Amino acid sequence: MDAQIPVMSEKTLTTCGYRKFQLDPLGDHLNTRTVHSGAKKAHDWMVDQIADLFHTTHKVKTQQVVKSRGQHCGDIQLEGYLANESGPVPLVLDLRIAHDRVGSSADPSINGHLKYPNNLDQSLNDVANDKIRKYRADYNNNPPSAVSFMPAIASTSGRLHNEFVRLLFLQTHRETDRFFAASGV
C-alpha cells in the first residue's frame, strides 16, 4: 500500500470571531480565548476543589455568595471564618488563574516565555492587587455588616499567591486542632 501521510497545511490568515485578531496559520488564538478554551471549566473545577477543603470546619457557599456594595460577587463564601468585635464575619474568596507565561498568535516565537523571569511571583501579585482593588473596599463597606474579602490566586504552572498559602495553612491548623480535640489529645 502506498498510503500518503497527511500533511497539515497552513490556512490563509483570517480574522477571529471577535474581529479583533488575525488568526495565526495554525489557529493558536482559539486555544487562548476563554470562550473557546476550557478556562471556565477549569475555574469552576478549582472553585469546587477549594470549597471542599473548607467543608470540614465551616459552612461553605459557592452559590448565592454575598455581593459587595459594587455588586461584585466572589466565588466562595466561608461563613463565620473570621471574627471581629461584633462576632463572626464571613470571608469571601475570589479565584483567579494567572498566567505566568506569555504567548502571541501574532508572534509565535515568544510563546512559552516567562512574563517576569526575574520575579516568579510578580504575575500572581499583579492579579491579586487587581482583585483587591476591585473587590476589597466594596466588601468591607457592605452594610449592615462587614464582609472580609481575599483573592485566591493560582497560576497555570501551579504556583499559589502567598496570602492564599497562608489561608490554606490556617485551614490546616484548624483541622488539626479539631482532630486532636476530637481524639482527646
NUPAVEX-168267 format. One record per residue: y, x, z of N, C-alpha, C, CB in turn. Coordinates in pm, whole numbers, plus 50000, padded with zeros to 5 digits. Glycine has a CB too. Layout:
YXZYXZYXZYXZ
...
This chain:
498825008350000500005000050000501245008750000500004990650120
502135004949920503395012249910504525003649965503675016349766
504414999850091505454991550152506695000050177504964985050284
507804994550149509065001450169509554999550313510124996550069
510075009950371510665008950504512035002550488510765022950573
512294991650564513604985250550514724994550594513654972150632
515794993950527516955002150557518054993050609517435010050432
518634996850723519754989250777521004993150702519914991550930
521574983750637522774987050560524014982550635522734980450420
525034990250617526304986650680526894974750606527294998550681
527484965950684528134954250625529604957350603527954941850716
530204949850518531634951750497532374947450622532124943750374
533484953850649534264950650768534794936450760535424960650786
534564928950867535074915350877535804913951009533944904850864
536544903251024537274900651147536424892151239538634893751119
536504894851371535724887051468536224872751473535794893551608
535484864251544535824850151555537174847751621534764843051631
537644857251698538934855951764540084860051673538964864151891
539714865551558540684870551460541584881351519541534858951407
541024889051612541784899651677541294913551637541714898151828
539994914851611539414928151590538634928551460538524932051707
538644940251401537764942651288536394945951345538304954251195
535354939551298534014942951343533614956051279533004931651308
533034964751360532584977351303531344974551218532274987951415
530944983951135529844981351041528534976851107529584993750962
528284980651232527034976951297527204965551398526454988951367
528384959751408528604947951490528664950351639527544938251464
529034962351685529064965251828530064956551903529404979751851
531094951851835532094943351902531444931151965533174939051802
530454925551899529804913551952529124916152085528774908251852
528684928352108528004931652233528964934652347527104943452212
530234935752319531194938952424532024926952466532094950052379
531984916052395532754904152429531954895652526533134896052302
532584890752631531854883152733531284870252679532754880252850
531914864152581531384851652528530174854052439532454844252450
530024866052388528884869152302527754875852379529324877952188
528074882352486527074890252558526564882452679527674903852603
525744889052759525194882752878526004885453003523784887352899
527304888652989528114892453104528194881153207529514896353058
528374868753165528474857653260527144855553331528894844653187
526044856753258524724855353321524514866353424523604855653215
524904878653390524754889753484525614887553608525124903053417
526844882853588527754879953700527134869353791529134875253649
526684858353733526114847553814524844851853887525824835453726
524034860153822522834865353887523234873954007521984873553788
524234882553990524684891054101525254882854215525724901054052
525994872254184526534863454289525384857754371527394851954228
524324853154306523174847654377522504858354465522154841854278
522384870454413521754881154490522584884854613521544893654402
523874885654597524754888954710524724877754814526204891454662
524774865354767524734853954860523454854354943524844840554783
522344857754880521064858454953521094868955065519924861654857
521874879455048521964889755152522584884555281522764901555102
523404874155271524144869155387523554856355446525574866755349
522544850455383521934838155434521284839855570520914833055336
520884851955604520174854055729521064852555851519544867655730
522374854455834523254853955951524364843655942523864867355972
524634838255824525754828955812525494818355706527024836455778
526254807555717526214797355613526964802855492526834783655663
526334802155376526904807755255527084796755151526004819155199
528244796855088528514787254980528834794754852529674777555019
528184790654743528554795954612529114784754524527334802554544
529044772554573529634761054504530724755454595528544750054471
531774750354539532884744354613533464754154715532424731654685
533654766354670534304776654753535764772654768534164791054689
536304774354890537684770354916538614777654819538074773355064
539574770354766540544776154673541754781354750540984765654566
542374791354691543574796954751544764787954721543834811254700
545874791054782547104783654757547454783954608548274789354840
547184795054543547444796454400546324791054313547684810854366
545364784054375544224777854309543224787854251544724768954200
543244800254299542194809554263540954805654342542624824454292
539804808254287538574804654356537614816554350537934792054293
537194821154467536244832154474534844827454439536264838454612
533884836554447532504833554410531634829654528531904845254340
531914835354645531054833254762531944830854884530114845454786
531574820954964532294818355088531314819955204532934804055089
531644828755298530834831155416531534824155532530644846455445
530954813255578531564805255684531584812855815530824791955702
532744813755878532864819856010532424834256017532094812056108
532524841555909532064855455909532984864355993531974860855766
534254861055992535234868556071535804859256177536364874355980
536584864556268537214856256371538594861756402536344855656500
539494852756440540804856756490541054849056620541954854056384
542294849456671542584842956800542334827856799544024845556838
542364821456681542134807056675540674803356651542984801056566
539824813356631538404810556614537844816356484538174795556615
536684811156442536034816356322536874814256196534664809756304
536824824056108537564823655982536594826555868538754834055982
536594818355764535704821355652536184833555573535604809355559
535234840355512535524851655426535104847855285534784864755474
536034848855191535754845955051535614859154976536874837054988
534514860354903534264872154821534394868454674532854878154851
534964877254597535014875054453534414887354386536474872454404
533334885254315532624896054250533264899354116531144892454231
533314912054088533754916553956532934928753920535284919753952
532484929053798531714940353748532664949253667530494935653661
532844961453713533754970853648532974979753552534514979353753
533654983953450533054993053352533675006853372533274987953205
532835016553404533375029953425533235038753301532685036453542
532785032853194532705040053067533475032052962531225042053022
533955038952861534735032252757533975032552625536105038952740
534395023652539533845022852405534855016052315532495015352404
534645017352189535575011352094534845008551964536785020552069
534954996251918534364993251787535204999651678534254978051765
536455002651706537315009251608537045024251601538785006751640
536615030251713536345044551717535045047151793537535052251782
533905045551728532615047151796532385060951857531515044251701
533175070951821532965084351876533285085152024533805094251800
534055075452079534375075852222533425067252306535795071152244
532465060652242531535052152317530765060252421530555045352221
530735054952542529975061152650530705071452731528795067152595
531945074452699532705084352776533225077952905533885089952693
533255085653012533785080753138535285078153125533515090853252
535745067153183537185064353183537925074753265537475050353239
537385077853382538025087253474537015097953514538595079953600
536805108153433535775118053465536085126153591535605127453349
537345126953631537705134653750537745126353877539025141253729
537595113153865537615104353982536715092453951539075099754017
535445093453987534475083153950534765069654013533105087653989
535475069354125535785056754192537035049954137535965059154340
537765056354049539035050754003538885037253934539705060453909
537875035453851537705022553785537405011553886536585023253679
536635014753992536365005054099537645001654174535295010454196
538435011954206539685009854279540685001754199540295023254317
540775004254069541694996653983541354981753983541665002153840
540064978753969539634964853966539854958254102538144963853925
539554965454210539754959954345541224957154371539204969654452
542094966454333543534964354351544024952354272544314976854310
543504950454154543874938954072543454925854139543234939953932
542244925454190541764913354260542584910654386540264914854297
542874920954462543664919254584545044913954550543774932554662
545664919454449546994914954408546974900154366547514923754292
545924895854301545854882054251545424872054358544894881354135
544634876154456544004866654547544454867154692542564868554544
544554879054750544624880354896545784872754959544724894754933
546984874154909548144867454970547984852254964549444871754900
547484847254853547304832754840546254827554936546914829154698
545194835154960544174830555055544694831355198542904838855040
545384841955234545874843455371546964833455405546384857355392
547614827855305548684818155329548264804155286549964822255256
547004800855309546464787955267546374778755389545074789655201
547454771055418547414762255534546324751755519548774755455554
545774746455625546174747855764545574760255832545774735655840
544564766555773544014778255839543894789655738542634775155902
544004801555789543904813355702542464815255657544414825955775
542324820255540541024823655484541104838255443540624814355362
540164846155488540164860355451539534862155314539404868755556
540054871855240539554874555106539194889255093540604870755000
538124891855018537744905554989537094906254852536784910955097
537504915654770536814917354642535474924254662537694925354543
534474919854588533164926354588533004932554450531984916054622
533224945654441533274952354312532064961354294534574960354298
531394959654182530284968354143530544973254002528904960854153
529994984753968530184989753832528904987853752530595004753833
529024988653622527844987353535526884998953553528274986253390
527345009853615526465021253640525825020653779527235034253624
526135010153857525515008453988526335013054106524245015553990
527545017654084528415021954195529025009554260529535031754144
529295010454390529924999554465531245004354522528984994454578
532214995254527533514998354587533315000654737534544987054561
534085009854795533885013654935534025002055033534855024354972
534914992655009535064981155100533824972155095536324972955065
533244970854978532034962954963530874969755036531694960954813
530804982855029529774990355101529944988355252529845005555066
531184988355301531424986055444530964972255487532924987755477
531204962155401530764948555433529234948055438531304938455330
528574954455345527114954655346526584961855470526574961555219
527264972455513526884979355636527054969955756527734992255655
528174962755762528394953355872527304942655874529784946755859
526944937655757525894927455749524554933055798525754922355606
524244945155758523004951555802522994953255954522824965155734
524134957156010524244958756155524034945356226525634964556191
524624934756174524444921456235522994917056229525334911056165
522354919156115520944915456102520084923456200520464917755958
520364936256215519604944756307519794940056451520034959556292
521034936956490521284931756625520524918956650522794929356647
520504909856553519784897256570518284899656580520084887756454
517784908856501516354911856505515954916956643515984922156397
516694926856696516354932456825516564922356937517164945056852
517584913956926517794903457029516614893557027519154895857004
516154889756907515034880456898513724887056943514894875356754
513644900256931512424907656973512434910557122512314920856894
513554908157188513644910957329513934925557361512384906757396
514394932857263514674947057283516114949057319514314955357159
